[in-house]
Amino acid sequence: MATLLNQLSDNKGARRKSLRVGRGLGSGKGKTGGRGYKGQKSRTGVSIKGFEGGQMPIHRRLPKRGFTNTRRVEPETVNLGELQHAIDADRLDSKKAITPEVLEAAGLIRTTANGVKLLGKGELKAKISLEVTAASAGAAKALEKAGGTLKILEAKAPAPKAEKANKAAKKPAKKAAAKTTKTPKA
């Protein structure tokens, strides 16, 4: 016999009722609500993560390791397969030289500011002339095997931020002005 829509229900035990903490002694989690008696941890708003009872915490016992270079520049990456897909979709013209600006216009990279690196994932069938800032050895070999040419451009150094340059230019001028306004005591 087929089950009707109005007779559908979960399997027994599929949905458990949520435990209502602090609702009387008979509930099993009444009175202290599973928090025990007194003390900091029985109250609300406790934040003692990492505290080891006065012992030196593990995050302070272990030595510091490593270094994060804040000036690291990550180049945009393009795979051979992505180039072939863009050529097949007529977003790139394989007859013209493909530069970082062309890749940005085609939507393959976000920006040309940090340079472009060619990687070898995928397969390239088209014969193209490519200009990038860096390329992996496998990608360069695959590009030449397909009959294409690779030109490695010189990477541009990131330009200093305008605010820092402006502040540096203003500081000496202020000092010079301050020196000229001071008058010697008579």
N, CA, C and O of each residue as an XYZ file, in Angstrom:
744
protein
N       0.838     -1.184      0.000
C       0.000      0.000      0.000
C       0.887      1.253      0.000
O       1.847      1.343      0.765
N       0.559      2.198     -0.849
C       1.347      3.424     -0.981
C       1.071      4.371      0.179
O      -0.048      4.456      0.684
N       2.138      5.094      0.595
C       1.997      6.080      1.665
C       1.510      7.392      1.060
O       2.027      7.855      0.044
N       0.513      7.976      1.700
C      -0.013      9.248      1.222
C       0.833     10.396      1.760
O       1.549     10.241      2.750
N       0.746     11.538      1.107
C       1.531     12.698      1.515
C       1.256     13.120      2.948
O       2.167     13.523      3.671
N      -0.015     13.023      3.360
C      -0.344     13.446      4.714
C       0.049     12.417      5.771
O      -0.136     12.648      6.966
N       0.599     11.269      5.324
C       1.029     10.241      6.264
C       2.555     10.155      6.373
O       3.084      9.308      7.093
N       3.253     11.030      5.660
C       4.715     11.014      5.711
C       5.206     11.486      7.065
O       4.672     12.449      7.616
N       6.203     10.829      7.603
C       6.793     11.258      8.870
C       8.235     10.756      8.938
O       8.629      9.857      8.195
N       9.007     11.348      9.838
C      10.388     10.917     10.044
C      10.415      9.536     10.670
O       9.437      9.102     11.278
N      11.531      8.852     10.520
C      11.731      7.592     11.218
C      11.776      7.870     12.717
O      12.119      8.973     13.142
N      11.430      6.871     13.503
C      11.415      7.041     14.954
C      12.838      7.308     15.445
O      13.754      6.541     15.146
N      13.024      8.403     16.204
C      14.330      8.765     16.741
C      15.147      9.656     15.815
O      16.271     10.026     16.154
N      14.601     10.007     14.647
C      15.339     10.868     13.711
C      15.442     12.292     14.227
O      16.448     12.965     14.000
N      14.414     12.755     14.918
C      14.438     14.108     15.469
C      14.329     14.012     16.982
O      13.292     13.614     17.513
N      15.408     14.380     17.679
C      15.400     14.340     19.131
C      15.007     15.708     19.663
O      15.370     16.741     19.101
N      14.263     15.691     20.750
C      13.890     16.963     21.376
C      15.145     17.570     21.997
O      15.963     16.856     22.578
N      15.296     18.895     21.873
C      16.471     19.540     22.434
C      16.374     19.554     23.951
O      15.287     19.670     24.516
N      17.520     19.435     24.601
C      17.570     19.391     26.056
C      17.318     20.780     26.611
O      18.020     21.728     26.259
N      16.307     20.910     27.491
C      15.974     22.207     28.088
C      16.693     22.294     29.424
O      16.244     21.745     30.430
N      17.824     22.999     29.411
C      18.690     23.077     30.582
C      18.101     24.026     31.624
O      17.562     25.081     31.287
N      18.213     23.631     32.901
C      17.794     24.499     33.997
C      16.300     24.600     34.143
O      15.795     25.663     34.504
N      15.566     23.529     33.875
C      14.101     23.549     33.966
C      13.603     22.556     35.030
O      12.689     21.770     34.776
N      14.211     22.603     36.211
C      13.723     21.779     37.326
C      14.539     20.522     37.542
O      15.196     20.024     36.628
N      14.488     20.011     38.781
C      15.287     18.844     39.157
C      14.909     17.595     38.369
O      15.772     16.766     38.080
N      13.664     17.450     38.024
C      13.208     16.246     37.330
C      13.701     16.152     35.895
O      13.638     15.075     35.303
N      14.187     17.241     35.320
C      14.603     17.230     33.908
C      15.937     16.527     33.697
O      16.265     16.139     32.576
N      16.718     16.359     34.786
C      18.042     15.740     34.636
C      19.133     16.768     34.468
O      20.299     16.477     34.735
N      18.785     17.965     34.033
C      19.754     19.056     33.921
C      19.151     20.304     34.539
O      19.183     21.385     33.950
N      18.609     20.143     35.717
C      17.993     21.274     36.410
C      18.941     21.853     37.436
O      20.124     21.512     37.449
N      18.453     22.706     38.278
C      19.208     23.347     39.352
C      20.458     24.050     38.829
O      20.370     25.220     38.457
N      21.627     23.388     38.782
C      22.865     24.035     38.336
C      23.034     23.967     36.820
O      23.978     24.556     36.293
N      22.165     23.278     36.110
C      22.192     23.244     34.644
C      23.443     22.602     34.076
O      23.902     22.988     33.001
N      24.008     21.616     34.787
C      25.187     20.912     34.260
C      26.482     21.669     34.467
O      27.523     21.262     33.952
N      26.438     22.794     35.234
C      27.642     23.604     35.406
C      28.333     23.356     36.741
O      29.372     23.961     37.007
N      27.799     22.505     37.572
C      28.431     22.252     38.857
C      28.136     23.357     39.845
O      27.140     24.067     39.701
N      28.991     23.516     40.855
C      28.739     24.478     41.927
C      29.745     25.620     41.907
O      30.947     25.393     41.766
N      29.273     26.798     42.042
C      30.078     28.006     42.229
C      31.235     28.139     41.231
O      31.334     27.370     40.275
N      32.081     29.095     41.463
C      33.285     29.248     40.654
C      33.072     29.980     39.351
O      31.942     30.185     38.906
N      34.185     30.372     38.746
C      34.155     31.183     37.527
C      33.455     30.469     36.383
O      32.680     31.084     35.651
N      33.720     29.179     36.222
C      33.165     28.464     35.072
C      31.680     28.150     35.200
O      31.053     27.727     34.229
N      31.112     28.351     36.384
C      29.673     28.127     36.524
C      28.885     29.365     36.108
O      27.663     29.311     35.967
N      29.587     30.478     35.912
C      28.918     31.724     35.546
C      29.011     31.998     34.042
O      29.738     31.324     33.313
N      28.266     32.990     33.608
C      28.260     33.343     32.182
C      29.470     34.196     31.834
O      30.079     34.800     32.717
N      29.824     34.250     30.553
C      30.870     35.142     30.080
C      32.265     34.723     30.455
O      33.128     35.582     30.639
N      32.523     33.434     30.576
C      33.846     32.950     30.957
C      34.726     32.870     29.724
O      34.331     32.300     28.708
N      35.913     33.439     29.813
C      36.847     33.346     28.690
C      38.231     33.060     29.238
O      39.035     33.975     29.416
N      38.512     31.793     29.508
C      39.824     31.435     30.052
C      40.490     30.397     29.158
O      41.165     29.487     29.640
N      40.295     30.542     27.860
C      40.912     29.614     26.909
C      42.426     29.825     26.931
O      42.901     30.957     26.841
N      43.160     28.757     27.048
C      44.605     28.854     27.079
C      45.164     29.052     28.469
O      46.381     29.029     28.649
N      44.301     29.247     29.464
C      44.773     29.421     30.830
C      45.007     28.052     31.447
O      44.137     27.184     31.381
N      46.168     27.852     32.041
C      46.526     26.537     32.574
C      46.761     26.595     34.078
O      47.684     25.962     34.588
N      45.928     27.354     34.788
C      46.009     27.386     36.237
C      47.270     28.034     36.766
O      47.763     27.635     37.821
N      47.800     29.008     36.076
C      49.003     29.689     36.538
C      50.280     29.110     35.959
O      51.323     29.764     35.966
N      50.200     27.875     35.452
C      51.358     27.276     34.767
C      51.578     28.042     33.472
O      50.630     28.572     32.892
N      52.817     28.102     33.019
C      53.120     28.806     31.772
C      52.359     28.126     30.626
O      52.579     26.940     30.376
N      51.463     28.850     29.918
C      50.643     28.237     28.871
C      51.495     27.672     27.732
O      52.614     28.124     27.489
N      50.944     26.683     27.047
C      51.713     25.991     26.006
C      52.096     26.938     24.880
O      53.161     26.782     24.283
N      51.255     27.907     24.581
C      51.578     28.828     23.482
C      52.738     29.749     23.845
O      53.329     30.369     22.962
N      53.075     29.849     25.136
C      54.242     30.620     25.550
C      55.452     29.732     25.828
O      56.590     30.201     25.795
N      55.204     28.432     26.106
C      56.310     27.503     26.357
C      57.020     27.115     25.058
O      58.233     26.900     25.044
N      56.256     27.027     23.975
C      56.824     26.596     22.696
C      57.581     27.751     22.037
O      57.173     28.907     22.156
N      58.692     27.444     21.338
C      59.462     28.516     20.698
C      58.755     29.076     19.471
O      57.944     28.407     18.831
N      59.087     30.322     19.168
C      58.554     30.942     17.950
C      59.304     30.375     16.756
O      60.507     30.126     16.841
N      58.614     30.170     15.655
C      59.257     29.653     14.460
C      58.750     30.402     13.245
O      57.601     30.842     13.207
N      59.616     30.544     12.251
C      59.176     31.063     10.965
C      59.187     32.576     10.858
O      59.550     33.297     11.787
N      58.772     33.022      9.682
C      58.824     34.439      9.335
C      57.827     34.683      8.215
O      57.731     33.881      7.286
N      57.090     35.770      8.290
C      56.157     36.135      7.233
C      56.656     37.415      6.585
O      56.725     38.463      7.226
N      57.000     37.320      5.324
C      57.496     38.480      4.595
C      56.316     39.337      4.174
O      55.508     38.915      3.347
N      56.206     40.529      4.730
C      55.072     41.402      4.426
C      55.211     42.087      3.071
O      54.239     42.627      2.544
N      56.419     42.066      2.504
C      56.635     42.724      1.208
C      56.628     41.737      0.045
O      56.995     42.098     -1.073
N      56.213     40.498      0.298
C      56.200     39.494     -0.754
C      55.197     39.871     -1.838
O      54.092     40.323     -1.540
N      55.581     39.684     -3.087
C      54.716     40.008     -4.213
C      54.324     38.703     -4.908
O      55.183     37.989     -5.426
N      53.033     38.396     -4.918
C      52.519     37.185     -5.554
C      52.104     37.526     -6.987
O      51.217     38.358     -7.180
N      52.722     36.906     -7.996
C      52.308     37.194     -9.367
C      50.988     36.510     -9.706
O      50.629     35.498     -9.103
N      50.281     37.063    -10.661
C      49.071     36.418    -11.182
C      49.510     35.187    -11.963
O      50.568     35.204    -12.593
N      48.720     34.121    -11.935
C      49.097     32.888    -12.638
C      48.111     32.566    -13.746
O      46.909     32.804    -13.626
N      48.652     32.014    -14.833
C      47.840     31.574    -15.961
C      48.338     30.194    -16.378
O      49.541     29.997    -16.552
N      47.435     29.248    -16.537
C      47.789     27.905    -16.977
C      47.626     27.772    -18.480
O      46.861     28.510    -19.100
N      48.355     26.822    -19.061
C      48.281     26.594    -20.507
C      46.862     26.221    -20.928
O      46.378     26.671    -21.967
N      46.200     25.398    -20.119
C      44.830     24.985    -20.417
C      43.867     26.165    -20.464
O      42.952     26.190    -21.286
N      44.074     27.148    -19.578
C      43.217     28.343    -19.568
C      43.416     29.153    -20.847
O      42.463     29.685    -21.416
N      44.672     29.235    -21.286
C      44.957     29.957    -22.540
C      44.257     29.285    -23.715
O      43.644     29.958    -24.544
N      44.349     27.948    -23.788
C      43.717     27.213    -24.891
C      42.203     27.389    -24.848
O      41.563     27.564    -25.885
N      41.634     27.344    -23.648
C      40.182     27.515    -23.497
C      39.755     28.916    -23.966
O      38.729     29.064    -24.629
N      40.554     29.948    -23.616
C      40.239     31.323    -24.025
C      40.370     31.498    -25.532
O      39.610     32.252    -26.140
N      41.345     30.794    -26.146
C      41.502     30.856    -27.603
C      40.319     30.186    -28.285
O      39.799     30.697    -29.277
N      39.889     29.032    -27.749
C      38.742     28.313    -28.314
C      37.459     29.135    -28.190
O      36.584     29.053    -29.052
N      37.345     29.923    -27.123
C      36.153     30.744    -26.893
C      36.247     32.110    -27.573
O      35.372     32.955    -27.384
N      37.302     32.333    -28.365
C      37.536     33.591    -29.089
C      37.704     34.799    -28.166
O      37.358     35.919    -28.543
N      38.229     34.579    -26.964
C      38.554     35.696    -26.077
C      39.988     36.153    -26.317
O      40.342     37.285    -25.987
N      40.815     35.282    -26.888
C      42.202     35.606    -27.236
C      42.420     35.315    -28.718
O      41.882     34.350    -29.262
N      43.218     36.164    -29.358
C      43.582     35.964    -30.759
C      44.973     35.325    -30.801
O      45.956     35.944    -30.391
N      45.053     34.092    -31.294
C      46.325     33.363    -31.299
C      47.316     33.916    -32.324
O      48.503     33.594    -32.275
N      46.836     34.745    -33.249
C      47.724     35.302    -34.284
C      48.521     36.497    -33.757
O      49.615     36.779    -34.244
N      47.966     37.204    -32.753
C      48.636     38.377    -32.189
C      49.421     37.983    -30.941
O      49.180     36.937    -30.338
N      50.366     38.849    -30.569
C      51.152     38.613    -29.352
C      50.254     38.774    -28.124
O      49.476     39.723    -28.025
N      50.377     37.830    -27.194
C      49.559     37.863    -25.984
C      50.405     38.447    -24.855
O      51.357     37.819    -24.392
N      50.048     39.655    -24.417
C      50.771     40.377    -23.363
C      49.945     40.334    -22.076
O      48.783     39.927    -22.104
N      50.525     40.745    -20.958
C      49.737     40.796    -19.721
C      48.484     41.674    -19.833
O      47.451     41.360    -19.242
N      48.576     42.770    -20.587
C      47.420     43.649    -20.769
C      46.300     42.937    -21.522
O      45.124     43.118    -21.208
N      46.668     42.122    -22.521
C      45.679     41.360    -23.294
C      45.015     40.310    -22.393
O      43.806     40.090    -22.472
N      45.825     39.660    -21.529
C      45.285     38.656    -20.604
C      44.306     39.297    -19.620
O      43.285     38.703    -19.274
N      44.625     40.511    -19.174
C      43.733     41.220    -18.247
C      42.428     41.592    -18.946
O      41.352     41.464    -18.361
N      42.518     42.049    -20.184
C      41.321     42.424    -20.941
C      40.438     41.203    -21.216
O      39.214     41.318    -21.283
N      41.072     40.026    -21.377
C      40.327     38.797    -21.646
C      39.731     38.193    -20.375
O      38.937     37.255    -20.442
N      40.114     38.731    -19.223
C      39.568     38.243    -17.957
C      40.299     37.043    -17.376
O      39.777     36.383    -16.477
N      41.498     36.747    -17.870
C      42.262     35.609    -17.358
C      43.040     35.965    -16.094
O      43.338     35.090    -15.281
N      43.370     37.249    -15.923
C      44.039     37.711    -14.705
C      43.328     38.962    -14.208
O      42.613     39.621    -14.962
N      43.531     39.285    -12.930
C      42.860     40.453    -12.354
C      43.631     41.734    -12.602
O      43.051     42.768    -12.936
N      44.967     41.657    -12.432
C      45.779     42.866    -12.573
C      47.152     42.505    -13.118
O      47.609     41.370    -12.984
N      47.801     43.483    -13.733
C      49.146     43.265    -14.263
C      50.203     43.843    -13.326
O      51.396     43.776    -13.623
N      49.775     44.413    -12.193
C      50.677     45.128    -11.292
C      51.794     44.255    -10.738
O      52.929     44.718    -10.620
N      51.499     42.994    -10.393
C      52.492     42.116     -9.781
C      53.145     41.160    -10.770
O      53.907     40.282    -10.367
N      52.858     41.316    -12.048
C      53.424     40.430    -13.053
C      52.550     39.208    -13.287
O      51.567     38.985    -12.581
N      52.926     38.416    -14.295
C      52.165     37.228    -14.679
C      53.117     36.051    -14.799
O      54.179     36.171    -15.410
N      52.743     34.906    -14.218
C      53.549     33.694    -14.321
C      52.757     32.638    -15.083
O      51.575     32.419    -14.817
N      53.419     31.991    -16.027
C      52.806     30.929    -16.820
C      53.079     29.591    -16.160
O      54.224     29.269    -15.840
N      52.012     28.802    -15.954
C      52.135     27.476    -15.368
C      51.693     26.421    -16.376
O      50.950     26.723    -17.309
N      52.148     25.187    -16.189
C      51.974     24.145    -17.208
C      50.774     23.242    -17.084
O      50.757     22.192    -17.726
N      49.759     23.583    -16.291
C      48.593     22.719    -16.150
C      47.719     22.816    -17.398
O      47.439     23.914    -17.878
N      47.296     21.686    -17.914
C      46.459     21.666    -19.104
C      47.288     21.461    -20.361
O      48.501     21.262    -20.297
N      46.614     21.512    -21.505
C      47.282     21.262    -22.780
C      47.069     22.446    -23.722
O      45.969     22.989    -23.816
N      48.126     22.832    -24.409
C      48.060     23.929    -25.370
C      48.285     23.370    -26.768
O      49.292     22.712    -27.029
N      47.336     23.637    -27.667
C      47.446     23.152    -29.049
C      47.777     24.283    -30.017
O      48.381     24.056    -31.065
N      47.374     25.510    -29.655
C      47.559     26.658    -30.543
C      49.000     27.140    -30.528
O      49.706     27.011    -29.528
N      49.422     27.696    -31.653
C      50.761     28.274    -31.786
C      50.632     29.760    -31.446
O      50.064     30.531    -32.219
N      51.166     30.158    -30.278
C      50.987     31.537    -29.821
C      52.317     32.170    -29.457
O      53.305     31.487    -29.188
N      52.312     33.513    -29.457
C      53.457     34.287    -29.003
C      53.047     34.924    -27.682
O      52.117     35.729    -27.633
N      53.759     34.551    -26.597
C      53.340     34.943    -25.261
C      54.415     35.770    -24.567
O      55.602     35.455    -24.652
N      53.990     36.835    -23.876
C      54.902     37.671    -23.098
C      54.435     37.675    -21.647
O      53.347     38.162    -21.338
N      55.278     37.119    -20.744
C      54.962     37.057    -19.313
C      56.204     37.418    -18.498
O      57.308     37.486    -19.037
N      56.016     37.650    -17.192
C      57.161     37.988    -16.344
C      57.930     36.753    -15.898
O      59.135     36.832    -15.660
N      57.248     35.605    -15.781
C      57.914     34.365    -15.370
C      57.154     33.181    -15.935
O      55.974     33.288    -16.267
N      57.848     32.037    -16.044
C      57.216     30.813    -16.535
C      57.907     29.612    -15.920
O      59.124     29.616    -15.732
N      57.128     28.581    -15.607
C      57.721     27.358    -15.085
C      58.408     26.632    -16.242
O      58.062     26.834    -17.406
N      59.381     25.787    -15.910
C      60.149     25.083    -16.943
C      59.253     24.200    -17.796
O      59.408     24.137    -19.016
N      58.312     23.518    -17.146
C      57.389     22.630    -17.872
C      56.488     23.401    -18.818
O      56.215     22.946    -19.928
N      56.027     24.562    -18.386
C      55.141     25.383    -19.213
C      55.893     25.917    -20.430
O      55.360     25.934    -21.540
N      57.152     26.358    -20.210
C      57.962     26.874    -21.320
C      58.216     25.781    -22.351
O      58.151     26.028    -23.555
N      58.506     24.569    -21.873
C      58.763     23.441    -22.768
C      57.518     23.075    -23.570
O      57.600     22.813    -24.770
N      56.355     23.059    -22.898
C      55.096     22.717    -23.564
C      54.716     23.773    -24.600
O      54.185     23.441    -25.660
N      54.987     25.048    -24.294
C      54.680     26.131    -25.227
C      55.541     26.022    -26.477
O      55.044     26.186    -27.591
N      56.837     25.745    -26.296
C      57.739     25.585    -27.443
C      57.403     24.331    -28.245
O      57.566     24.313    -29.465
N      56.938     23.288    -27.570
C      56.547     22.043    -28.244
C      55.340     22.284    -29.145
O      55.222     21.680    -30.211
N      54.442     23.174    -28.710
C      53.259     23.509    -29.507
C      53.604     24.446    -30.658
O      52.752     24.741    -31.496
N      54.864     24.921    -30.703
C      55.299     25.796    -31.788
C      55.211     27.270    -31.448
O      55.369     28.117    -32.328
N      54.966     27.587    -30.206
C      54.843     28.980    -29.789
C      56.168     29.556    -29.336
O      57.171     28.851    -29.225
N      56.150     30.867    -29.075
C      57.355     31.544    -28.583
C      57.043     32.191    -27.237
O      55.915     32.613    -26.981
N      58.061     32.259    -26.386
C      57.906     32.814    -25.056
C      58.912     33.932    -24.855
O      60.108     33.762    -25.091
N      58.407     35.086    -24.412
C      59.283     36.214    -24.105
C      59.094     36.555    -22.626
O      57.976     36.811    -22.180
N      60.198     36.556    -21.869
C      60.141     36.878    -20.448
C      60.379     38.375    -20.272
O      61.434     38.895    -20.633
N      59.376     39.061    -19.711
C      59.461     40.498    -19.478
C      60.147     40.757    -18.142
O      60.181     39.886    -17.273
N      60.689     41.951    -17.987
C      61.304     42.335    -16.729
C      60.197     42.709    -15.747
O      59.300     43.485    -16.076
N      60.268     42.151    -14.539
C      59.247     42.418    -13.525
C      59.364     43.853    -13.033
O      60.461     44.345    -12.766
N      58.219     44.516    -12.918
C      58.190     45.890    -12.427
C      58.185     45.866    -10.905
O      57.482     45.061    -10.293
N      58.960     46.741    -10.302
C      58.951     46.873     -8.841
C      57.682     47.598     -8.445
O      57.287     48.556     -9.110
N      57.027     47.156     -7.362
C      55.798     47.841     -6.957
C      56.077     49.296     -6.584
O      57.050     49.595     -5.893
N      55.220     50.182     -7.046
C      55.389     51.612     -6.801
C      55.135     51.920     -5.329
O      54.258     51.307     -4.720
N      55.885     52.862     -4.739
C      55.633     53.213     -3.339
C      54.273     53.877     -3.207
O      53.794     54.533     -4.132
N      53.665     53.698     -2.055
C      52.334     54.269     -1.840
C      52.428     55.794     -1.835
O      53.390     56.364     -1.319
N      51.428     56.439     -2.409
C      51.427     57.896     -2.567
C      51.474     58.616     -1.225
O      52.134     59.646     -1.090
N      50.773     58.071     -0.233
C      50.731     58.734      1.073
C      52.122     58.822      1.686
O      52.508     59.873      2.197
N      52.879     57.726      1.640
C      54.213     57.707      2.230
C      55.136     58.686      1.501
O      55.935     59.375      2.136
N      55.028     58.748      0.181
C      55.866     59.653     -0.594
C      55.543     61.109     -0.252
O      56.442     61.941     -0.124
N      54.239     61.406     -0.104
C      53.829     62.768      0.234
C      54.313     63.165      1.623
O      54.795     64.281      1.817
N      54.186     62.253      2.597
C      54.629     62.553      3.962
C      56.132     62.788      4.004
O      56.602     63.688      4.700
N      56.888     61.982      3.262
C      58.343     62.121      3.241
C      58.750     63.463      2.635
O      59.725     64.074      3.072
N      58.004     63.918      1.634
C      58.318     65.193      0.983
C      57.977     66.377      1.889
O      58.664     67.398      1.853
N      56.922     66.251      2.703
C      56.481     67.352      3.545
C      57.347     67.530      4.789
O      57.551     68.663      5.224
N      57.854     66.464      5.366
C      58.601     66.544      6.623
C      59.822     67.462      6.556
O      59.954     68.326      7.423
N      60.719     67.329      5.581
C      61.886     68.217      5.551
C      61.501     69.688      5.404
O      62.163     70.563      5.962
N      60.444     69.958      4.665
C      60.003     71.337      4.468
C      59.549     71.942      5.793
O      59.825     73.109      6.070
N      58.860     71.158      6.605
C      58.404     71.646      7.906
C      59.580     71.954      8.808
O      59.588     72.978      9.491
N      60.571     71.081      8.819
C      61.745     71.273      9.671
C      62.505     72.533      9.264
O      62.952     73.303     10.114
N      62.644     72.732      7.956
C      63.358     73.908      7.464
C      62.613     75.180      7.852
O      63.228     76.175      8.236
N      61.289     75.143      7.752
C      60.470     76.307      8.117
C      60.580     76.588      9.606
O      60.626     77.748     10.014
N      60.623     75.552     10.415
C      60.724     75.709     11.872
C      62.070     76.326     12.251
O      62.131     77.143     13.169
N      63.128     75.956     11.572
C      64.461     76.488     11.869
C      64.554     77.980     11.547
O      65.198     78.729     12.283
N      63.933     78.412     10.480
C      64.040     79.810     10.068
C      63.203     80.725     10.961
O      63.538     81.898     11.124
N      62.121     80.208     11.539
C      61.252     81.066     12.352
C      61.810     81.309     13.742
O      61.446     82.297     14.379
N      62.681     80.439     14.232
C      63.249     80.629     15.571
C      64.200     81.829     15.578
O      65.019     82.014     14.677
N      64.056     82.632     16.631
C      64.949     83.792     16.766
C      65.848     83.587     17.974
O      65.395     83.094     19.007
N      67.091     83.953     17.857
C      67.996     83.766     18.996
C      67.663     84.735     20.125
O      67.177     85.839     19.877
N      67.924     84.325     21.363
C      67.637     85.173     22.530
C      68.674     86.304     22.603
O      69.857     86.108     22.327
N      68.197     87.470     22.978
C      69.078     88.630     23.032
C      69.695     88.801     24.401
O      70.466     89.736     24.618
